[in-house]
């Protein structure tokens, strides 16, 4: 599912709220809560986004915000399996330590 898009020379993110229809919001209006929701989608879902190309976004603030989010999420998507494996390993060793202390 696509969560970040570029359209009409602007960047947008998909805002999903409980009991509300999904809506596309201009990227410069993104809040901390919106970022956290998107981060959750990156981790748990098939996350799609339009590639960042400076020439496709005319609005300077949209360029800056979209580029930053795009780069961070791209890194996270590339490293998601590594992060998951590390978390599983740490969780597994914590459980084993807990079980052995009982």
PLY file of the C-alpha trace (Angstrom):
ply
format ascii 1.0
element vertex 102
property float x
property float y
property float z
element edge 101
property int vertex1
property int vertex2
end_header
0.00 0.00 0.00
1.29 3.48 -0.82
1.77 5.84 2.13
3.90 8.62 0.58
3.27 10.10 -2.84
4.24 13.00 -5.04
1.44 14.62 -6.99
0.95 18.05 -8.56
4.51 19.08 -7.56
3.81 18.44 -3.86
4.53 15.67 -1.37
1.70 13.92 0.48
1.32 11.28 3.19
-1.63 8.98 3.82
-3.34 9.76 7.10
-5.29 6.90 8.58
-7.48 7.51 11.59
-9.81 5.14 13.36
-13.42 5.51 12.19
-12.33 8.08 9.56
-11.75 7.67 5.84
-8.10 7.67 4.76
-6.96 11.02 3.38
-3.90 12.43 1.67
-2.34 15.35 3.57
0.41 17.67 2.35
3.74 16.48 3.77
4.58 19.79 5.45
1.55 19.31 7.72
2.88 16.04 9.17
2.90 15.75 12.97
4.93 13.62 15.34
1.93 11.30 15.76
1.58 11.01 11.97
5.26 10.06 11.71
4.85 7.45 14.42
1.84 5.97 12.61
3.79 5.84 9.34
6.73 4.25 11.13
4.41 1.58 12.45
3.21 0.95 8.88
6.80 0.67 7.62
7.55 -1.96 10.25
4.38 -4.01 10.00
3.10 -3.66 6.41
4.01 -3.60 2.77
5.02 0.05 2.65
5.24 1.83 -0.68
6.25 5.38 -1.46
7.06 7.41 -4.53
10.79 7.85 -5.10
12.13 11.25 -4.12
13.12 13.32 -7.13
13.75 16.97 -6.40
12.44 18.06 -9.80
9.06 16.43 -9.08
8.42 18.63 -6.01
8.32 22.38 -6.61
7.51 23.40 -3.03
10.82 23.78 -1.13
9.41 22.79 2.29
7.83 19.69 0.74
11.20 18.81 -0.83
12.99 18.99 2.51
10.40 17.07 4.53
9.65 14.43 1.88
13.35 13.80 1.19
14.13 13.37 4.88
11.26 10.96 5.51
11.92 9.08 2.27
15.60 8.54 3.11
14.93 7.39 6.69
12.14 5.02 5.67
14.20 3.64 2.77
17.02 2.78 5.20
14.56 1.20 7.61
12.92 -0.88 4.88
16.34 -2.09 3.66
17.38 -3.02 7.20
14.03 -4.26 8.50
15.02 -7.94 8.42
18.31 -7.22 10.21
16.50 -5.20 12.87
13.89 -7.94 13.32
16.59 -10.62 13.64
18.49 -8.53 16.22
15.33 -7.90 18.24
14.40 -11.59 18.13
17.89 -12.52 19.28
17.83 -10.07 22.18
14.31 -11.13 23.14
15.23 -14.80 22.94
18.30 -14.37 25.16
16.25 -12.37 27.69
13.66 -15.17 27.84
16.36 -17.82 28.23
17.98 -15.80 31.03
14.62 -15.36 32.74
13.75 -19.04 32.42
17.10 -20.17 33.78
16.72 -17.94 36.86
13.43 -19.56 37.88
0 1
1 2
2 3
3 4
4 5
5 6
6 7
7 8
8 9
9 10
10 11
11 12
12 13
13 14
14 15
15 16
16 17
17 18
18 19
19 20
20 21
21 22
22 23
23 24
24 25
25 26
26 27
27 28
28 29
29 30
30 31
31 32
32 33
33 34
34 35
35 36
36 37
37 38
38 39
39 40
40 41
41 42
42 43
43 44
44 45
45 46
46 47
47 48
48 49
49 50
50 51
51 52
52 53
53 54
54 55
55 56
56 57
57 58
58 59
59 60
60 61
61 62
62 63
63 64
64 65
65 66
66 67
67 68
68 69
69 70
70 71
71 72
72 73
73 74
74 75
75 76
76 77
77 78
78 79
79 80
80 81
81 82
82 83
83 84
84 85
85 86
86 87
87 88
88 89
89 90
90 91
91 92
92 93
93 94
94 95
95 96
96 97
97 98
98 99
99 100
100 101
